[in-house]
Amino acid sequence: MPVSLTKESDVDVLIIGAGPAGVMCANALANARVNVRIVDQRPGRMAAGQADGIQPRTIEVLQSYGLAERLLREANQMHTAAFYNPRADGGGIECTGHAPDVNAKTARYPFECTLHQGAIEAIFLDSMHSLGVDVERPVTPVSIKLSESEEELKDPQSHPVRIVLRHLEPVQGQSDTEIVHAKFVLGADGAHSWVRKNFGIAMEGEQTDYIWGVIDMIPETNFPDIRNRCAIHSDNGSCMIIPREGDKVRLYIQLTNRDVVDPATGRIDKNKMSSPHQLLEVARKSFHPYTMSTPPEIDWWTLYIIGQRVSASFSVHERVFIAGDACHTHSPKAGQGMNASMNDSHNLAWKLAYVLRGWADISILKTYEFERRKYARDLIDFDREFSALFSGKPRTKNNSDGVSHEQFLEAFQTFGAFTSGIGVHYASSAIVNTTHQSHASNLIIGERFLPHVFVRVADGRPYNVQDLLPSDARYKIVALRINALADALDKPESFLHRFARGAPSTVFDILAISSAKRADARCTDFPVLFRAHFSKMFVDDLDMYGRSGGGGYDYYGIDPRGAVVVVRPDGYVGMVAPLDRVQDITDYFESFLVSLK
């Protein structure tokens, strides 16, 4: 009987696509020690181009994985935005103002980072490699089938997804075909997602009439704000400048139909704009009276029409998921695409890890679509308004209905919390309980835990609290006013014991923040429960030099009687409770975690 050469394998999670959403998810799952594979049809890493902006919240997320240091070292930082509009005398453009590039008061990193997508992906690829996971290339999916068995779909340990992969460069003597049986699949395969199309998931929305070109280059120019983010409205169209790593800049250049559209098909015809030098000619008209020479080489360029769409669903039976551009597309000028993509995966990964470990009921996976699809719809609504303002004609003496500087600046600043990622808010669900919001009035339940400096009792060292909340797939329990709490937490019926796997620290990481003065506090003053390690005890006071720390209780709006803050593994506040309502925390976890008792 002949033996089949086709390889068959099992995996917990198969990720299709190694763009930002894919590598973020693979790295997060590898950190959680999940059996994960990631495949991509590209033969190698991306060398240039594509997305390039990292927003303040995404920097915080990278910091939670220990990856922000490299990003900050390699990337450019954008702190200032400049605005240019037509001169009243018709002599080109003039600067009409400057503003902070980030308008989010609680941002730990009050700036954007810019670095080409390939370098950002490399940060994740190198981290994954250190954890034993590499992208398998070039590999393309051929077919995918999901079991229709209700019993199999509800069993998180089953492998209901069958995927056939084709290895485009197989090892000599091995078949180019592999059958993979997966518990879960993530389609992170871009705007033309093969996964999404195979399951017939529709993209809802529309394509706009806005056409833009993009050029990455090292400019030679006398334009004074070339190293700031610039929004330029001119009588010849709009332009945006994004300063990049090294000496590079990115230009977004507004085009007209006659520049690039084939009138017969209505599609972009690159033959009409066949070189980046033609794009640069269009840009020069918008920059007048400033000049910009043609550089010796162009790093990367492309053309695109803005599409604003959200997929009808983000999952199929909570077994096959899509993330990133596979489920939402929009304009790149507000720097949201890569950020939205990576935060999709950041939201999903810990939930997959909990289900695969048997810690959480599979129903928790429904919250991925619930939380991220609402965000995507909000993103499209924002993008629709922002793109219209950016692409619209400027207000001038001859065009009183155009976009004024004041109108554009107001929108730029109003949307600051949203574009920075700082204002992302998840609505009430099994993992977001707002019952006791008043006990920590400024730590908004459903939003990320606010950064603030506290001082470690053991050695007086100041720490930003976000550095104490790593993305390690554990819930963080932050106790404020601690003495009355320890006994209630240590009872057999409390969540610490009902949902722990062995030691409570396997699932829960407890931080105790005392209101005592630094000079008076001793580790031995803390209840035994909070003394698991010296690194878990802090005071809300100034550091030794009076430079940082203190005022945290007031900043968070902590009730004078104290509070317990439950922080999800992705850094978002899941609930708050008064010290005498530990049972409410137990009830919260009981709604989605699997109890041992």
C-alpha positions as CSV (number, residue, x, y, z in Angstrom):
1,M,0.0,0.0,0.0
2,P,1.6,3.4,-1.0
3,V,2.5,5.8,1.8
4,S,1.4,9.4,1.5
5,L,4.2,11.9,1.5
6,T,1.8,14.7,2.6
7,K,2.8,15.8,6.1
8,E,0.0,16.2,8.7
9,S,0.5,18.2,12.0
10,D,-1.5,19.6,14.9
11,V,-1.1,23.1,16.4
12,D,-2.9,25.1,19.0
13,V,-2.9,28.4,16.9
14,L,-2.0,28.9,13.3
15,I,-1.5,32.5,12.2
16,I,-1.7,33.2,8.5
17,G,0.1,36.4,7.6
18,A,3.2,37.9,9.2
19,G,2.4,41.6,9.0
20,P,2.0,43.7,12.2
21,A,-1.2,41.9,13.4
22,G,0.3,38.5,12.8
23,V,3.7,39.0,14.4
24,M,2.2,40.8,17.4
25,C,-0.1,37.8,18.0
26,A,2.6,35.2,17.5
27,N,5.0,37.0,19.9
28,A,2.3,37.4,22.5
29,L,1.3,33.7,22.3
30,A,4.9,32.6,22.3
31,N,5.4,34.6,25.5
32,A,2.4,32.8,27.0
33,R,4.1,29.5,25.9
34,V,1.3,28.6,23.5
35,N,2.0,26.2,20.7
36,V,1.8,28.6,17.8
37,R,2.9,28.6,14.1
38,I,2.9,31.6,11.7
39,V,3.2,31.4,7.9
40,D,3.6,34.0,5.3
41,Q,3.7,33.9,1.5
42,R,6.4,36.6,1.3
43,P,9.9,35.0,0.8
44,G,11.6,37.4,3.2
45,R,11.3,40.3,5.6
46,M,9.9,43.6,4.4
47,A,12.8,46.0,3.5
48,A,11.0,49.3,3.1
49,G,7.7,51.2,2.9
50,Q,4.2,50.4,4.1
51,A,3.0,51.6,7.5
52,D,5.4,53.7,9.7
53,G,3.7,55.3,12.7
54,I,3.5,54.1,16.2
55,Q,1.0,55.9,18.5
56,P,1.5,56.6,22.3
57,R,-0.7,53.7,23.5
58,T,1.0,51.2,21.2
59,I,4.4,52.3,22.6
60,E,2.9,51.5,26.1
61,V,1.8,48.1,24.8
62,L,5.3,47.4,23.3
63,Q,6.8,48.4,26.7
64,S,4.5,45.8,28.4
65,Y,6.3,43.1,26.2
66,G,9.7,44.6,26.9
67,L,10.1,45.8,23.3
68,A,9.7,49.6,23.5
69,E,13.4,50.3,24.3
70,R,14.5,49.1,20.9
71,L,11.6,51.0,19.2
72,L,12.6,54.2,20.9
73,R,16.2,53.7,20.0
74,E,15.6,53.1,16.3
75,A,12.7,55.3,15.6
76,N,12.2,59.0,15.0
77,Q,10.0,60.9,17.5
78,M,7.3,63.3,16.4
79,H,6.6,65.9,19.0
80,T,5.3,68.9,16.9
81,A,2.7,69.4,14.2
82,A,2.8,72.3,11.9
83,F,0.0,73.6,9.7
84,Y,0.3,75.4,6.4
85,N,-2.4,77.1,4.4
86,P,-2.7,79.4,1.3
87,R,-1.4,82.9,1.6
88,A,-4.0,85.6,1.1
89,D,-2.0,87.1,-1.8
90,G,-2.0,83.8,-3.7
91,G,1.8,83.4,-3.4
92,G,1.7,79.8,-2.2
93,I,1.5,78.6,1.4
94,E,2.5,80.0,4.8
95,C,2.7,78.5,8.3
96,T,-0.5,79.3,10.3
97,G,0.4,77.5,13.5
98,H,2.1,74.8,15.5
99,A,0.6,72.4,18.0
100,P,1.7,69.3,20.0
101,D,1.6,66.3,17.8
102,V,-0.1,64.3,20.6
103,N,-3.1,65.7,22.4
104,A,-3.6,63.1,25.2
105,K,-2.9,64.4,28.7
106,T,-2.3,61.0,30.3
107,A,0.0,59.6,27.6
108,R,3.2,58.2,29.1
109,Y,4.9,58.7,25.8
110,P,3.5,62.1,24.5
111,F,4.8,61.6,21.0
112,E,4.5,59.4,18.0
113,C,7.3,57.1,16.8
114,T,8.0,56.7,13.1
115,L,9.9,53.8,11.7
116,H,9.3,51.8,8.5
117,Q,7.1,48.7,8.9
118,G,9.9,46.2,8.2
119,A,12.0,47.5,11.1
120,I,9.0,47.4,13.4
121,E,8.2,43.8,12.4
122,A,11.8,42.9,12.9
123,I,11.5,43.9,16.6
124,F,8.8,41.2,16.9
125,L,10.5,38.7,14.7
126,D,13.7,38.8,16.8
127,S,11.7,38.5,20.0
128,M,9.7,35.5,18.6
129,H,13.0,33.9,17.5
130,S,14.3,34.1,21.1
131,L,11.2,32.3,22.2
132,G,11.6,29.5,19.5
133,V,9.1,30.7,17.0
134,D,10.0,31.8,13.4
135,V,7.8,32.8,10.4
136,E,7.6,29.9,8.0
137,R,8.2,31.3,4.4
138,P,7.2,31.2,1.7
139,V,4.1,29.3,2.5
140,T,0.6,29.9,1.2
141,P,-2.8,28.5,2.3
142,V,-4.7,26.4,-0.2
143,S,-7.9,25.4,1.6
144,I,-9.5,25.8,5.0
145,K,-12.4,23.9,6.5
146,L,-14.1,24.3,9.8
147,S,-15.9,21.4,11.5
148,E,-19.7,21.7,11.7
149,S,-19.8,19.5,14.8
150,E,-21.3,21.5,17.7
151,E,-19.6,19.2,20.2
152,E,-16.2,19.7,18.6
153,L,-16.6,23.5,18.3
154,K,-17.4,23.8,22.0
155,D,-14.4,21.7,23.1
156,P,-11.4,24.0,23.3
157,Q,-9.0,21.1,23.2
158,S,-10.4,19.8,19.8
159,H,-8.8,20.6,16.4
160,P,-11.8,21.6,14.3
161,V,-10.0,23.7,11.7
162,R,-8.3,21.8,8.8
163,I,-5.9,23.9,6.7
164,V,-3.9,22.8,3.7
165,L,-0.7,24.7,3.3
166,R,1.6,24.8,0.2
167,H,5.3,25.3,0.9
168,L,6.6,27.2,-2.1
169,E,10.2,26.3,-1.5
170,P,10.0,22.8,0.1
171,V,13.0,21.0,1.4
172,Q,14.3,18.6,-1.2
173,G,12.7,15.2,-0.9
174,Q,9.7,16.5,1.0
175,S,6.2,17.2,-0.2
176,D,5.2,20.8,-0.8
177,T,1.8,20.1,0.8
178,E,1.0,20.0,4.5
179,I,-2.3,19.4,6.3
180,V,-2.6,21.3,9.6
181,H,-5.2,20.6,12.2
182,A,-5.6,23.7,14.4
183,K,-7.6,24.5,17.5
184,F,-7.7,28.1,16.4
185,V,-6.7,30.1,13.3
186,L,-6.0,33.8,12.9
187,G,-6.2,35.4,9.5
188,A,-3.8,38.4,9.7
189,D,-3.4,38.4,5.9
190,G,-4.3,41.9,4.9
191,A,-7.0,43.9,3.2
192,H,-7.5,41.2,0.6
193,S,-7.7,38.5,3.3
194,W,-7.8,34.9,1.9
195,V,-9.2,33.7,5.2
196,R,-12.0,36.3,5.3
197,K,-13.0,35.6,1.7
198,N,-13.0,31.8,2.3
199,F,-15.6,32.2,4.9
200,G,-17.6,34.7,3.0
201,I,-17.3,37.5,5.5
202,A,-18.4,40.7,3.8
203,M,-16.6,44.1,4.2
204,E,-19.1,46.8,4.9
205,G,-18.4,50.4,3.9
206,E,-17.3,52.2,0.8
207,Q,-14.4,53.5,-1.3
208,T,-13.9,57.2,-1.3
209,D,-12.9,59.5,-4.1
210,Y,-9.7,60.5,-2.4
211,I,-6.6,59.5,-4.2
212,W,-3.1,59.8,-2.7
213,G,0.5,59.1,-3.5
214,V,3.2,58.3,-1.0
215,I,7.0,58.8,-1.3
216,D,9.7,57.9,1.2
217,M,13.0,59.7,0.6
218,I,15.7,61.9,2.0
219,P,14.7,65.4,0.9
220,E,16.7,68.4,-0.3
221,T,14.5,71.4,0.6
222,N,14.3,74.8,2.2
223,F,11.0,74.0,3.8
224,P,11.4,75.1,7.5
225,D,9.2,72.4,9.1
226,I,10.6,69.4,7.2
227,R,11.4,67.6,10.5
228,N,7.9,68.1,12.0
229,R,4.6,66.5,11.1
230,C,3.0,68.9,8.7
231,A,-0.6,69.2,7.3
232,I,-0.4,71.4,4.2
233,H,-3.5,72.7,2.5
234,S,-2.8,74.5,-0.7
235,D,-4.7,75.7,-3.8
236,N,-2.9,72.9,-5.6
237,G,-4.1,70.1,-3.2
238,S,-3.1,68.8,0.2
239,C,0.1,67.2,1.4
240,M,1.3,65.7,4.7
241,I,4.9,65.4,5.9
242,I,5.9,62.6,8.3
243,P,9.5,62.8,9.4
244,R,11.1,59.4,9.7
245,E,14.1,57.6,11.1
246,G,17.5,58.9,10.0
247,D,17.1,61.7,7.5
248,K,14.1,60.3,5.7
249,V,10.7,61.8,5.4
250,R,7.4,60.5,4.0
251,L,5.2,62.7,1.8
252,Y,1.5,62.0,1.4
253,I,0.4,63.8,-1.8
254,Q,-3.2,64.4,-2.8
255,L,-3.9,63.5,-6.5
256,T,-6.8,64.2,-8.8
257,N,-8.7,61.8,-11.0
258,R,-7.0,63.2,-14.1
259,D,-3.6,62.5,-12.5
260,V,-4.0,58.7,-12.1
261,V,-7.5,57.3,-12.9
262,D,-8.3,55.5,-16.1
263,P,-11.6,57.0,-17.2
264,A,-12.7,53.8,-18.8
265,T,-12.4,51.6,-15.7
266,G,-12.4,54.1,-12.8
267,R,-9.4,52.4,-11.4
268,I,-5.9,53.7,-10.6
269,D,-3.7,53.4,-13.7
270,K,-0.1,53.4,-12.6
271,N,0.9,54.1,-16.3
272,K,-0.5,57.6,-15.9
273,M,1.8,58.1,-12.8
274,S,4.5,55.7,-13.6
275,S,7.3,57.2,-11.5
276,P,7.8,58.8,-8.1
277,H,9.4,61.8,-9.9
278,Q,5.9,62.6,-11.3
279,L,4.5,62.4,-7.8
280,L,7.2,64.8,-6.6
281,E,6.3,67.2,-9.3
282,V,2.7,67.3,-8.0
283,A,4.1,67.9,-4.4
284,R,6.3,70.8,-5.6
285,K,3.1,72.7,-6.6
286,S,1.7,72.3,-3.1
287,F,5.0,73.4,-1.5
288,H,5.4,76.7,-3.4
289,P,7.1,79.1,-2.6
290,Y,9.4,76.5,-0.9
291,T,11.5,74.3,-3.1
292,M,12.2,70.6,-3.0
293,S,14.9,69.1,-5.3
294,T,14.7,65.6,-6.8
295,P,16.8,63.3,-4.5
296,P,19.3,60.8,-6.0
297,E,17.1,57.9,-5.0
298,I,13.6,57.2,-3.8
299,D,13.3,54.7,-0.9
300,W,9.7,53.6,-1.7
301,W,6.5,54.9,-3.3
302,T,2.9,53.9,-4.0
303,L,-0.5,55.1,-5.0
304,Y,-3.8,54.3,-3.2
305,I,-7.5,55.2,-3.1
306,I,-8.9,55.6,0.5
307,G,-11.3,52.7,1.4
308,Q,-13.3,52.8,4.6
309,R,-14.6,49.4,5.5
310,V,-15.2,47.1,8.5
311,S,-15.9,43.4,8.2
312,A,-19.3,42.1,9.1
313,S,-17.8,39.8,11.7
314,F,-14.3,39.2,13.2
315,S,-14.7,35.5,13.8
316,V,-16.3,32.3,12.7
317,H,-17.7,30.3,15.7
318,E,-14.8,31.7,17.8
319,R,-12.4,29.3,16.1
320,V,-11.3,31.3,13.1
321,F,-10.5,35.0,13.7
322,I,-9.4,37.9,11.5
323,A,-7.4,40.9,12.6
324,G,-5.8,44.0,11.3
325,D,-6.4,45.1,7.7
326,A,-8.3,41.8,7.2
327,C,-11.2,43.3,9.1
328,H,-10.9,47.1,8.8
329,T,-9.4,49.4,6.2
330,H,-9.0,53.2,6.3
331,S,-6.8,56.1,5.3
332,P,-3.2,55.9,6.6
333,K,-2.7,59.7,7.3
334,A,-3.8,59.6,10.9
335,G,-1.4,56.8,11.6
336,Q,-4.0,54.2,12.8
337,G,-3.6,51.2,10.6
338,M,-0.6,49.4,12.1
339,N,-1.7,50.5,15.6
340,A,-5.2,49.2,15.2
341,S,-3.8,45.9,13.8
342,M,-1.4,45.2,16.6
343,N,-3.9,46.1,19.3
344,D,-6.4,43.7,17.7
345,S,-3.9,40.9,18.4
346,H,-3.0,42.3,21.8
347,N,-6.7,42.0,22.7
348,L,-7.1,38.5,21.4
349,A,-3.9,36.8,22.4
350,W,-4.4,36.6,26.2
351,K,-7.9,35.3,25.7
352,L,-6.7,32.5,23.5
353,A,-4.0,31.7,26.0
354,Y,-6.6,31.5,28.9
355,V,-8.9,29.2,26.9
356,L,-6.0,26.9,25.7
357,R,-4.7,26.6,29.3
358,G,-8.2,25.6,30.5
359,W,-8.3,28.7,32.7
360,A,-11.3,30.4,30.9
361,D,-14.5,29.3,29.3
362,I,-14.4,29.5,25.5
363,S,-17.1,32.1,25.6
364,I,-14.5,34.7,26.6
365,L,-13.4,34.7,23.0
366,K,-16.7,36.4,22.0
367,T,-15.4,39.6,23.7
368,Y,-12.7,39.9,21.0
369,E,-15.3,40.9,18.3
370,F,-17.4,42.8,20.8
371,E,-14.5,45.0,21.8
372,R,-12.5,45.4,18.7
373,R,-15.3,45.6,16.1
374,K,-16.8,48.6,18.0
375,Y,-13.4,50.2,18.0
376,A,-13.1,49.6,14.3
377,R,-16.5,51.2,13.6
378,D,-15.4,54.2,15.7
379,L,-12.2,54.3,13.7
380,I,-14.0,54.4,10.4
381,D,-16.3,57.2,11.6
382,F,-13.3,59.2,12.7
383,D,-11.4,58.5,9.5
384,R,-14.4,59.5,7.3
385,E,-14.4,63.0,9.0
386,F,-10.7,63.4,9.2
387,S,-10.1,62.3,5.6
388,A,-12.8,64.7,4.3
389,L,-11.2,67.6,6.2
390,F,-7.7,66.7,5.0
391,S,-8.7,66.1,1.4
392,G,-11.0,69.1,1.2
393,K,-10.2,72.3,-0.5
394,P,-8.8,75.0,1.8
395,R,-10.9,78.1,2.7
396,T,-9.7,81.1,0.8
397,K,-11.0,84.5,-0.4
398,N,-12.4,82.7,-3.5
399,N,-13.6,79.6,-1.7
400,S,-15.5,80.6,1.5
401,D,-17.0,77.0,1.9
402,G,-13.5,75.4,2.1
403,V,-11.8,73.9,5.2
404,S,-10.4,76.7,7.5
405,H,-7.3,76.3,9.5
406,E,-9.3,76.7,12.7
407,Q,-11.7,73.9,11.7
408,F,-8.9,71.5,10.8
409,L,-6.9,72.3,14.0
410,E,-10.0,71.8,16.2
411,A,-10.6,68.4,14.6
412,F,-6.9,67.5,15.0
413,Q,-7.0,68.3,18.7
414,T,-10.5,66.9,19.4
415,F,-9.6,63.5,18.0
416,G,-6.3,63.4,19.9
417,A,-7.3,60.9,22.6
418,F,-8.7,58.6,19.9
419,T,-5.8,58.8,17.5
420,S,-3.2,58.3,20.2
421,G,-5.0,55.2,21.4
422,I,-5.1,56.6,24.9
423,G,-8.9,57.0,24.8
424,V,-9.8,53.5,23.7
425,H,-12.7,52.4,25.8
426,Y,-14.2,48.9,26.1
427,A,-17.9,48.7,27.0
428,S,-19.4,46.5,29.8
429,S,-19.2,42.8,29.3
430,A,-18.2,39.7,31.2
431,I,-14.6,41.1,31.5
432,V,-15.6,44.8,32.1
433,N,-17.7,45.4,35.2
434,T,-18.4,49.1,36.0
435,T,-20.5,48.6,39.2
436,H,-18.0,50.3,41.6
437,Q,-16.5,52.9,39.3
438,S,-16.8,55.6,42.0
439,H,-14.2,53.9,44.2
440,A,-11.5,54.8,41.7
441,S,-13.2,57.6,39.8
442,N,-10.3,58.4,37.5
443,L,-9.3,54.9,36.6
444,I,-12.0,54.5,34.0
445,I,-13.1,50.9,33.9
446,G,-12.7,49.6,30.3
447,E,-9.7,51.9,29.6
448,R,-6.0,51.3,30.1
449,F,-4.5,51.6,33.6
450,L,-3.1,55.1,33.9
451,P,0.7,55.5,34.2
452,H,2.0,57.0,37.4
453,V,5.1,56.7,39.5
454,F,5.1,54.9,42.8
455,V,8.1,54.2,45.1
456,R,9.2,50.7,46.0
457,V,9.4,50.2,49.8
458,A,12.3,47.8,49.8
459,D,14.8,50.2,48.2
460,G,13.1,53.6,47.5
461,R,13.3,53.0,43.8
462,P,10.6,54.8,41.8
463,Y,8.7,52.8,39.2
464,N,6.1,53.7,36.6
465,V,3.2,51.4,37.5
466,Q,2.9,50.4,33.9
467,D,6.3,48.7,34.2
468,L,4.7,46.6,37.0
469,L,1.9,45.4,34.6
470,P,3.8,43.3,32.0
471,S,1.9,41.4,29.3
472,D,2.6,38.0,30.9
473,A,-1.0,36.6,30.6
474,R,-1.7,37.2,34.3
475,Y,-4.4,39.4,35.9
476,K,-3.0,42.1,38.1
477,I,-4.7,42.9,41.4
478,V,-3.7,46.4,42.6
479,A,-4.6,46.9,46.2
480,L,-4.8,50.5,47.5
481,R,-5.2,50.9,51.3
482,I,-4.1,47.4,52.1
483,N,-4.5,46.4,55.7
484,A,-8.2,45.7,55.7
485,L,-8.0,43.6,52.6
486,A,-5.5,40.8,53.2
487,D,-7.8,38.6,55.4
488,A,-10.7,38.8,52.8
489,L,-8.4,37.9,49.9
490,D,-6.9,35.0,51.8
491,K,-10.1,33.2,52.5
492,P,-10.6,29.8,50.8
493,E,-13.7,31.1,48.9
494,S,-12.0,34.2,47.5
495,F,-11.0,34.3,43.8
496,L,-7.3,34.0,44.7
497,H,-7.9,30.4,45.7
498,R,-10.9,29.4,43.7
499,F,-9.3,30.2,40.3
500,A,-5.6,29.8,41.1
501,R,-3.6,27.1,39.4
502,G,-1.3,25.9,42.2
503,A,0.1,29.1,43.7
504,P,-2.2,32.2,43.3
505,S,0.7,33.9,41.5
506,T,0.3,31.6,38.5
507,V,-2.9,33.5,37.5
508,F,-2.8,36.6,39.7
509,D,0.0,39.1,40.3
510,I,-0.7,41.2,43.4
511,L,0.7,44.7,43.8
512,A,0.2,46.5,47.1
513,I,0.4,50.3,47.2
514,S,0.3,51.8,50.6
515,S,-0.7,55.4,51.5
516,A,2.1,55.5,54.1
517,K,5.1,57.9,53.8
518,R,8.2,56.4,52.3
519,A,10.3,57.2,55.4
520,D,7.9,55.3,57.6
521,A,7.1,52.3,55.5
522,R,8.7,48.9,56.0
523,C,8.1,45.7,54.1
524,T,7.3,43.9,57.4
525,D,4.5,46.4,57.9
526,F,2.6,44.8,55.0
527,P,0.3,41.9,55.6
528,V,1.9,38.5,54.8
529,L,-0.2,38.0,51.7
530,F,1.4,41.0,50.1
531,R,4.9,40.0,51.0
532,A,5.3,37.3,48.4
533,H,8.3,39.3,47.0
534,F,9.9,42.6,47.9
535,S,9.2,43.9,44.4
536,K,5.4,43.9,45.0
537,M,5.2,46.5,47.8
538,F,5.0,50.3,47.1
539,V,4.1,53.6,48.6
540,D,2.3,56.6,47.1
541,D,5.0,59.1,48.0
542,L,7.8,61.2,46.5
543,D,11.1,59.4,45.7
544,M,14.3,60.2,47.7
545,Y,15.0,63.3,45.6
546,G,11.5,64.7,45.4
547,R,11.5,64.4,41.7
548,S,8.7,61.9,41.0
549,G,6.0,59.9,42.6
550,G,3.3,60.9,45.1
551,G,-0.3,62.0,44.6
552,G,-1.3,58.7,43.0
553,Y,-4.3,58.1,45.2
554,D,-5.7,61.5,44.3
555,Y,-4.8,61.1,40.6
556,Y,-6.6,57.8,40.5
557,G,-9.6,59.2,42.5
558,I,-9.3,56.4,45.1
559,D,-12.1,56.4,47.7
560,P,-10.7,57.3,51.2
561,R,-11.7,53.8,52.4
562,G,-9.5,52.3,49.7
563,A,-10.1,50.1,46.6
564,V,-9.0,47.0,44.7
565,V,-8.4,47.5,41.0
566,V,-8.5,44.4,38.7
567,V,-6.3,44.9,35.7
568,R,-6.7,42.6,32.7
569,P,-3.7,40.9,31.1
570,D,-3.8,43.5,28.3
571,G,-3.5,46.4,30.7
572,Y,-7.1,47.5,30.7
573,V,-9.1,48.0,33.9
574,G,-11.6,45.2,34.2
575,M,-13.3,46.2,37.5
576,V,-12.9,48.1,40.7
577,A,-14.2,47.1,44.1
578,P,-14.3,48.5,47.6
579,L,-12.2,46.6,50.2
580,D,-15.3,45.0,51.8
581,R,-16.6,43.6,48.4
582,V,-14.0,41.0,47.6
583,Q,-17.0,38.7,46.8
584,D,-17.8,41.0,43.9
585,I,-14.4,40.3,42.4
586,T,-14.9,36.6,42.9
587,D,-18.3,36.9,41.0
588,Y,-16.5,38.8,38.2
589,F,-14.0,36.1,37.7
590,E,-16.7,33.4,38.0
591,S,-18.4,34.7,34.9
592,F,-15.6,33.6,32.6
593,L,-12.8,31.7,34.5
594,V,-13.0,28.0,35.2
595,S,-13.1,27.3,39.0
596,L,-11.1,24.5,40.5
597,K,-13.6,24.1,43.3
